[in-house]
Amino acid sequence: MPHTIRPIATAHSPYKQKFGIARQPGLVPAAEVCIELNREFTADSVRGLADFDYVWISFIFHDAIEEGWAQMVRPPRLGGRRKMGIFATRSPHRPNHLGLSLLKLERIESGKTVKLYCSGADLLDGTPVIDIKPYIPFVEAKPDARAGFVSGKPDELHIIWADNTGAGLSAGERDLIGQSIAQDPRPAYQDIPERVYVMNVSDYEVKFQIQDNTAKIIAVGRAGQGLP
């Protein structure tokens, strides 16, 4: 009989829009996500999970479903100019819009609902989670495996802050904003030094510009209150 897959949890993430989300998990260590299980899952459902350092999170690219999918896509790692088959990439525009992320499990809290706090997140706020599994290094770590066109960690942008910008932020908030922008959220083909980019992250709206290999953060304000 056919079985309907349904979400078991919801991800509460600092990333409120797709622009600015790290393209792979683990690239922004300061990005913490709370995965809140549905009320039917009690503490029994995660018994023993706290003994693992990392978890696999299976989820739905819910914000990309209406955009459909394509046989071939343009991976950012190839500058957005060369095409690869959809199954040779991790593009969200997949036939079933399923994603998989390996996240560091920081802690588990059990109250009215069970909450998993994970770092290095690359999930959009509100992402439906459909499964959680522990990461088992001796089975799943293959450091000598070929990686196709994905050769090593991408280069990061150098981050500078304009004078007095973000003065009221906590160290963690500065790390989250800086680490996220350092991944260069621009479309791979875009290089317009005078352009001002706007990114919503956590409770903030952030403006920045990119020239050469440096991103300058020029304004940070509370989301919804507007920026100069």
N, C-alpha and C positions, 0 to 999 in steps of 0.2 A: 504494500500500500504506500502511496506517496506520503511523505512527511513534510510538514510545514516547519521551516526553521523560523524561530522567533527570538527576539532579543532576550538576553538574560540579565542585562545590566545597561547602564547609561554612563558614558564618559563625561565628566565635568572638567573642562579643559580651559586653560588661559587663552587659547586661540579661538576667537569669536568669528573669524572669517578665514577663508582658505588662503588668502594672500598672507604670507609670513610664516606659515607652518613649515617646520623643517621637512625636507623631502624624504628623510629616512629617520627611523627611531635612533635615539642615542646621540644625535648630533648636537642637541641642546640639553645638556644635563640639568639646567635650571628649570626646564619645563616640567612641572609636576601636574599629574592628572589624577583625579579621584574617580575610580570606577565603582559606581554604586550598584550593587546587585538588587534585583527586584525583591520585594518583600517575601516572596515564597522561599527564598534561599536563606537559610539560617547560618549560624556560625559552623554548624556541622559540615556545610558544603565546602568550607575552606580549611577544614582541619588538616594540619600537616603542611599547608601551603607556605606558611611563614618560614619554614626551614629551607626554602629555595630563594636564591638571590634574584632570579629573573623569571618572568612569565611571558608566555606567548598570548597575545590578545588577538582574537579573531573578531572582525568587525565589518560593518557595512559602510561603504562610502555613500552615505545617505544624501549628501549635498550634490553628488554627481550623477545620480540616477536619471534625472530628466535630461541630462546632456547626452545620454546614450553611450555607445561604445564604437570603436573602430578596429578594423583588422590590423592597422599599423598606426603607430604614434611617433611623436618626435621627443625622445628623452632629453631632458635638460642637460645631462652629462655629455651629450653630443652637440651641444650648442643650439639645440632646437632646429637644426638644419637637416639632419639625417633621420630617416625613418627606420624603426625596428618593429617586428611583430609584437602584438600586444602581449603575448605570453613570454616574450623575452624581456619584458619591462615590469615595473611596479606601478604603472599608471593607474589612477582611480577609474579610468574609463574602460571598464572591463565588462564582459557579458553579464556577469552576476554581481558586479560591484562589491566584491569581497576583498577585504584587506587583512594583512597580518603584520603585527608589530611585536618586536621583542623589547620589553621594557624592564627596567630595574625595579624590583619590588622593595619599597622602602618600609612599609608597615601595613598592618591590617587592623581595622577598628570594627568592633561589633557593637551595635546598639539597636535602634529600631530597624536599621538596615545594616548590611555588611558592606564596608567600604575598603577598597584596595587603593593605596596611595603608591603611585609609580612615578619614576622620573625618566627623563629623556623622551618625553612623549611627542608624538607627531599626529595627534588626534584632534579633530575639530570638536568644539564644544557641542554636546548633544549627540555624539556618535553612538549608535546602537551597537552594543557588544554582543556577540553571539556565542562566544566560547572563551574559556581561560584554561591554559595548560601550563604546567611547570616546564622550565627549560632544563634539559639534562645534558650537561656539557660533553660527556664521553660519547654520547650518541649523535649530538647535533653540531658540535664544533668541528669544522673542517677547514682549518686555516690554510691548507695547501691547495684547496680546490680552485679551479679556474673561475674567473669572474667576468668573462666576456668583455664587453666594452666598459664595464665599471671597474676602473683601475684605481683602487685606493680611495681614501677619504678625500672629498672635494676641498679645494683651497678655500680658506675663509677670508673674508674682508677684514681689514683693520678698522677698528671702531674708535671714533673720537666723539666727544660730547661738546656741543657749543657751550660757551660760558653760562653758568647758572642753570643749565638745562637739566631737569631731573633731580634738582637739589633735594626735593622732599621724598624721593624714592628710597625704599629700603635697599640693602645690598642685594637681596634676592631678586627684587624687582628690576634693578639695574642689570643683574646678570641675565635674567630672562630676556629683557629687551635687547641687550647687547649681543648675546649668543644667538638669538633668533635672526637679527639683521645680519650678523656675520656670515650666515649661510647664503646670503644674497638671494632674497626672495623674488627678484625681478625675473620676468620671462627671459629665457636664455639668449634670445636674439636682441634684447633691448639694452642699449647703452646710450643714455641721454643724460649727460652730466648735470644739466640745468633743471632737470625734472625733479619735482618734490613728490616723494612717495608717502602715502599715509597707511599706517598699519594699526589695526586694533588688536591689542594683546592685554590679557587680564582686564583690569578696569581702566585701561589707558588708551588714548589715541596718540600715536607717535608719528612725527614727521621727520623724514631724513632724505639726504641726497647721497648719491654715489658717484665718485670720480676716480678713475683708475681702480686701485684696489682698496680704496678707503671709503667707508660710509660715515657720514657726519650726521649725528642726531641733532636736529635743530629745534625741536619743540616736543614737549610731553605734557599732556593735559588729561583730565578725567574724561572718559568717553561720554559723548553726548553733550558736553559743555562747550565744544567748539575750540578751535585753536587759531591763533593769528596766522 
